[in-house]
Amino acid sequence: MPKIRVLIVDDAVVVRRILTDALSSDPELEVVSAANGRIALAKLTQVNPDVVTMDVEMPELDGLATLRELRKTHPKLPVIMFSTLTERGAGATLDALAAGASDYVTKPANVGSVATAIGRIKGELIPKIKALCGRDAAPAAPAAPAPPRLIRPPVGAVPAGVDVVAIGVSTGGPNALSAMLPQLPADLPVPVVIVQHMPPLFTKLLADRLRGQCGIDVVEGAAGMPLRAGQAVVAPGGMHMFVERSGGCVRIGTNADPPENSCRPAVDVLFRSVGRAYGPRVLGVILTGMGSDGLRGCECLRDAGGQVVVQDEATSVVWGMPGYVARAGLADRVLPLGSVASEIVRRVGVRREARAAVASHG
């Protein structure tokens, strides 16, 4: 199999060297670099890369401007933004994702040594490069599911109704959420809880941007916040988010427990808690993302009698998370992204309409 050719675009010599050393250590990758955006654009036809890593902040032509120019001639070429873990870096990264970047990695900060920085880059950047180039190391089928605690109802069985929607998403998620959430009506009669794999700062900005696009309210989660119908709560970066019932109210909780599936926040943590708090009255939704986070959580939801819908492979940036759930036979429906919102509305409304009809005749 031919090597994956990576074009590194960064104006800092030290960063180019660290990235080159980190990526070249993998025998499946070969690396070419460019010192700025203009040089990178000129090299595209000559180098013919399989993937590009792009610094966000560069003089003369910054990463966002370079990305926009690149997309005119290479609309499908995977581009991973390399951004700082700052509010400015987070904002620029979200702008880049909206402009067509495939994913992002934050620069190692306060790591103490070049060797540590290289290790961080190997662990975070190389898996994303391989996933975006179709070389995901995920096995063809997921590991055997854990024994169910309850008798799992068959997929497609008559649902118990929906009192909450729980969404898990990763690679490609900001754009997927920007496309899907605005299609939900402002009077959605249930709350929505979301885990998007992102670091601190990024999730607050993401929630703020989504709020401006959506009919429903979108906020970043905080401990003690009550769930409200017509509101979507995004897990805060760097923290696990869960829900817990206290009397007649369900509230958000957060903690800094160890990562699960190398993720914090983790979809599995949220989905397990939603299953405990709502039993069968849950709709789980898994959208685009690499890895298998959400698989165990969906098992818990299905064990409790809940419903699961996943995004299809054709419209996913990476069909990792939804693919694991679909291949495990846990999904009631596998749908293109454009059909997910209407499916959520339909499933939320089915039993509510039935209950309203019974009440009116009672």
Rosetta blueprint (number, residue, H / E / L):
1 M L
2 P L
3 K L
4 I E
5 R E
6 V E
7 L E
8 I E
9 V E
10 D L
11 D L
12 A L
13 V H
14 V H
15 V H
16 R H
17 R H
18 I H
19 L H
20 T H
21 D H
22 A H
23 L H
24 S H
25 S L
26 D L
27 P L
28 E L
29 L E
30 E E
31 V E
32 V E
33 S E
34 A E
35 A L
36 N L
37 G H
38 R H
39 I H
40 A H
41 L H
42 A H
43 K H
44 L H
45 T H
46 Q H
47 V H
48 N L
49 P L
50 D L
51 V E
52 V E
53 T E
54 M E
55 D E
56 V L
57 E L
58 M L
59 P L
60 E L
61 L L
62 D L
63 G H
64 L H
65 A H
66 T H
67 L H
68 R H
69 E H
70 L H
71 R H
72 K H
73 T H
74 H L
75 P L
76 K L
77 L L
78 P L
79 V E
80 I E
81 M E
82 F E
83 S E
84 T L
85 L L
86 T L
87 E H
88 R H
89 G H
90 A H
91 G H
92 A H
93 T H
94 L H
95 D H
96 A H
97 L H
98 A H
99 A L
100 G L
101 A L
102 S L
103 D E
104 Y E
105 V E
106 T E
107 K L
108 P L
109 A L
110 N L
111 V L
112 G L
113 S L
114 V H
115 A H
116 T H
117 A H
118 I H
119 G H
120 R H
121 I H
122 K H
123 G H
124 E H
125 L H
126 I H
127 P H
128 K H
129 I H
130 K H
131 A H
132 L H
133 C L
134 G L
135 R L
136 D L
137 A L
138 A L
139 P L
140 A L
141 A L
142 P L
143 A L
144 A L
145 P L
146 A L
147 P L
148 P L
149 R L
150 L L
151 I L
152 R L
153 P L
154 P L
155 V L
156 G L
157 A L
158 V L
159 P L
160 A L
161 G L
162 V L
163 D L
164 V E
165 V E
166 A E
167 I E
168 G E
169 V E
170 S L
171 T L
172 G L
173 G H
174 P H
175 N H
176 A H
177 L H
178 S H
179 A H
180 M H
181 L H
182 P H
183 Q H
184 L L
185 P L
186 A L
187 D L
188 L L
189 P L
190 V L
191 P L
192 V E
193 V E
194 I E
195 V E
196 Q E
197 H L
198 M L
199 P L
200 P L
201 L L
202 F H
203 T H
204 K H
205 L H
206 L H
207 A H
208 D H
209 R H
210 L H
211 R H
212 G H
213 Q H
214 C L
215 G L
216 I L
217 D E
218 V E
219 V E
220 E E
221 G L
222 A L
223 A L
224 G L
225 M L
226 P E
227 L L
228 R L
229 A L
230 G L
231 Q E
232 A E
233 V E
234 V E
235 A L
236 P L
237 G L
238 G L
239 M L
240 H E
241 M E
242 F E
243 V E
244 E E
245 R E
246 S E
247 G L
248 G L
249 C E
250 V E
251 R E
252 I E
253 G E
254 T E
255 N E
256 A L
257 D L
258 P L
259 P L
260 E E
261 N L
262 S L
263 C E
264 R L
265 P L
266 A L
267 V H
268 D H
269 V H
270 L H
271 F H
272 R H
273 S H
274 V H
275 G H
276 R H
277 A H
278 Y H
279 G L
280 P L
281 R L
282 V E
283 L E
284 G E
285 V E
286 I E
287 L L
288 T L
289 G E
290 M L
291 G L
292 S L
293 D L
294 G L
295 L H
296 R H
297 G H
298 C H
299 E H
300 C H
301 L H
302 R H
303 D H
304 A L
305 G L
306 G L
307 Q E
308 V E
309 V E
310 V E
311 Q E
312 D L
313 E L
314 A L
315 T L
316 S L
317 V L
318 V L
319 W E
320 G L
321 M H
322 P H
323 G H
324 Y H
325 V H
326 A H
327 R H
328 A L
329 G L
330 L L
331 A L
332 D L
333 R E
334 V E
335 L E
336 P L
337 L H
338 G H
339 S H
340 V H
341 A H
342 S H
343 E H
344 I H
345 V H
346 R H
347 R H
348 V H
349 G H
350 V H
351 R H
352 R H
353 E H
354 A H
355 R H
356 A H
357 A H
358 V H
359 A H
360 S H
361 H L
362 G L
